[in-house]
């Protein structure tokens, strides 16, 4: 089992910045991918960005150039720096941990942190 603890959500004005952090603990299997998803009421949860233990990254088109994901493999943490925030970035953001290449690969979620961007 892996436990994920998120921090850093809040209220910010459009154009502002926020930094989300997530710490994983428990049975950490590598290789893995850590990332952030977001969800608004009535819509499916969507990938914002993820980063593999190798360092490769993926970003949603809507956040490219504005958000940056990073991780510390030694501390099992992942961070999402969000700049130039827009009202449409308002959502609950969930930290995700996914094992890679394991026969019964596990996937784990944090409880979510709310990001609200006011116009």
N, C-alpha and C positions, 0 to 999 in steps of 0.2 A: 504494500500500500504506500501511496505517496500523498502527503498532505501539502496543500498550497495555501499560502497566506498572502493576500494582496493588500496593497496600501497605495494611497496617493490620489484617489478620486476626489471630486469636489466640484465647486461652481467656479466658472471662469468666464470672462467676457470674450466675445469673438475677437480673434486675433491674438489671444493670450496663449499661454503655455501651461502644461501640466506634465508631471512625470509619474508614471505608474510603476510600482515595483511588486515583484512576486518572489517569494522564497519557497523552495521545495524542500521537504524533509521526509525521512522515511527510507524506504528501499529504492534508492535511486539507481536505475539501470541505464547504462550507456552502451550504444549511442541512443540519443533521444532528441526530441524536438520540444522546445518550450515556446510559448507564444501567447498572443492575445486575440480573443474574439470579442465581438460586441453584439448586443441584441437590443432592439427597441420593441415595444409592445406590438403584437400582431405581425411581426416579421421573424424570419429565421435568423438564427445566430450566424454571423458571418466572420470569416477570418479577417483580422486587421493586419497582423504580421506574425511571422514565426521565425525562429532561428534554431538551426540544428547544432548539436554539440560540435560538429565540424566547423561551424561558423557561417555556413551558407544561410541566406535569408530569403524570405518571401514577403511581399507587401501587397495589400489590396491597392488597386489602381487609384482609388479615391484618396489614399493617404500618402502616396509616393511623393517624395520631396518635402513632406511636412513632418512625418513621423520617423523616428529612428529606433530600432530595437537593438538591444545589446544584452549580453549575458556574461556571467562569471561562472565558469564551470567548477572552479574550486569551491565556491560558496553555494552552488546550485540556485542561483538567482537570475532573474530576467527583468529587464527594465524597458519601458516604452516611453521615450521622450516625445511628447506631442506638442508641436509648434503650429502657429497660425491656425488655431482651432476655429472651427466653423460651427454654427448651430446644428448642422446635420451630423456632427460628430457626437451629439448627445445620445447617450446609450448607457446600458450597464456593460461594463467591460469585465470579461472573465479570463483569468489566467488558465492556461492549458499546458499539460505535460503529457507527452506521448512517447512511449517506448518504440524503438525502431529495430526491426530485424529479429524480433523475438517470436517464438512460435505462438505464444498467447500474449501478444503485446497488450500492455495496459495503457489506458488513457484516463487522465484525471483532470478534474476541474476545481477551480476555486469557487468561492461563494459569490463573487462578483463585487465590483465597486462602481458606484454611479458617477458618471461624468456628465455634467450639465454645462452647456455652452450657451450663454445668453447673447441675444443680438443687440 
